[in-house]
């Protein structure tokens, strides 16, 4: 199924409809502030496994947890210091994926063998609306689509709609991957340079 939402003000009725599908176990493709991503709720084990199957990922390959804000994020990660918190306030919400040690309340299939998890607080109206409606984080992984084709929504839908429940359009994406920072130690380590400015002091 294809769903088209207003790029700046996603229709509340459609946001509620999409939220209910996610609560019912759906796997969807959503735009983020960087690229399109496979997204579900962390509690939806079957849909998480389906992401891993579609992308041919090892079971313990890192997925990304999309959180509403710092408060929600703190529920799922460990090892936050004052220096790190100041950095996060500077760069979030934004196009960054942060590698944390995972808290014990995350299901085993949502974390890596090293018990880490990627966290994002994104700047996108649809993601913000969904997270407010759900009051739960989303979990997912970016589409394996060439960046040059990342804004060809109809092509993406043609390719994946038979493998997911819903494919959603809500404005264009940047078609640039997020910058990945490992923040488990200070200073953070740069894992991948992508969208966004690399913060000063990052090694």
N, C-alpha and C positions, 0 to 999 in steps of 0.2 A: 504494500500500500504506500502511496505517495501523499505527503501532507505538506501544504504550502502555508507558511505563516508570515505575517508582516515582519519585515526585517528589524524595525526599531521597536514596535509595540506588539509583540505576539499576542494573538487573540486569547483572552482568558479562558474562553470555552474550549478552545483547542488545546491549550496548555493543560487544563484539567483532564481532558480526554487522553492526552499523551501520558500524563502522570498515572492515570488509572491503568493504562496498558503496561507501564513499567512495573507497577505494583503487582500486576497479574503475571509477571514473569517475562515480559516482552524484551526482545533484543531490537534496538533501533539504531539507525545511523543519524547522527546529529551534527550540525555545524558547531565548531568552537571558535575561539578567537584566533586560531592558527589554521587547522585543517578539519576535514570531516573525520568523525570517529565512530566506531562501534561502541555503543553505550547500553548499560543495563544497571540494575541495582545489584549491589554486592551480595545480597541474600539470594539472588537468582542463580544458583549454582549451574543449572543446565545452560543458561544463556552465557555465563562466563566461560564454560567449557566450549560452547559453540564459537565464541570469539577465538579461542585458542585453536580450534579446528579450522576455521575459515582462514586464519592467518598462518596456520601450520606452526604454532608456537609450542615450545616445551611447556609442560604443565606448570613449571615454576618460573616461567618468564614473567618479568615484571609487567603488571598492568597499572593503570593510572586511576587514582581516586580523585573525583571531582567534588570539592567541598564548597559549601556556601560561604564560609568565612573562617577566621582564625579559631573561633570558639569550636566550631564543628571539627576543624582539622585537628585540634589538640586532643580530641577524643580518640584518634586513630594512630597517633604517632608518639614517639618517645624522644627524649634528649633535646629539649628546647631551652636555649639560654637567652640572656638579655641581648647579647650581640646579634644573635640570629633573628630574634624578634624585631629588632630595629631594622635589619636588612629586609625582612619580609614586609614590613610596613612600607618600605620604600618602593618595592617592586611589584606588590600584589594589590589588587588583581592585575594579572598580566600574563604574557606568553612564556611562562616559566614552569618547568616540571622539577619538583624538588624531591630528592631521594632521602627518605627518613628511615630510621629503624621503626618497624611496625609495632603498634600496641597489640596486646594479646587478644583484644576483642575482634580483630579482623579474622575472617575464616582463612584456613590454611591455603585454599586454592586462590586467594587474592594476593598472596605475598610470595616473594622469591624464596629460594633455598636459604639465602642469607637473612631471611626474615626482614626484608626491606619492602618499602612500598613507595611508589611515585605519587606525589600530591600535586594537584593543580587547583588554583582559585582563579577562574577565568573571567574575562571581561566580555560577556556576551549576553544580550537580553534574554534569549531563550533559555540558556543554561541557568541564569539567575532566577528566572520565573519558575522553572521546573524544580530547582533546589528549594525554593521558598515553598512551593506547593507540596513537595514530598517530605520535607524536613528530614531527608536521608541523603547521604552522598551517592553519587553515581560512580560506576566503575567502567573503564573501557580501554580502548587502544585505537590509535590512528589507523585510517585506511591505508592499505598498500596500493596507492594510486599515484602515478607520476604527478609531481607538483603542478606541472603545466596543464594537467587535466582536472585538477582538484575543484575548479569552479564549474565544470560541466555537469550540472546536477542531473540532467536527464540521462546522461551516459552512466553516471554513478548508479542511478536508480535502475537502469536497464541491467546493469551488471550484478547488482546485489539484492534487488527486491525479492527475489525468490529464496533468499537465504536468511533474510531478517523479517521482522514483523512490519516495520514501518521505516521509510526513508523520508527525512524531513529537510525541507528547504526553508531557510530563514535568513536571507541575505547572503552575500558573497563572503568567502573566507579569505584570509591573507595568503593562503597557499604557501606557508612557510612553517616548518616545524618549530616547536618550542625549544628554548634553551634549557638544557638539563644541568642542574647543579646538585652535587652530592653534599648535603648539609649536615651529615652525621658528625663531622668534626669541623673545627674552626681553624683557619678560614675554609669556606666551602671550596670544593673542587669542581672545575668545569668539565663536564662529561661530553656535552655537545653544544656547540654554538649554533644558535638559531635566531628566531625572532626576539626582539628586545635587546636592550643594551646590556652588555656583561658588566655586572656591578664591580666597582673598584675593590681591590683586595682579594678577589677570587683567584685561586691558583689554577 
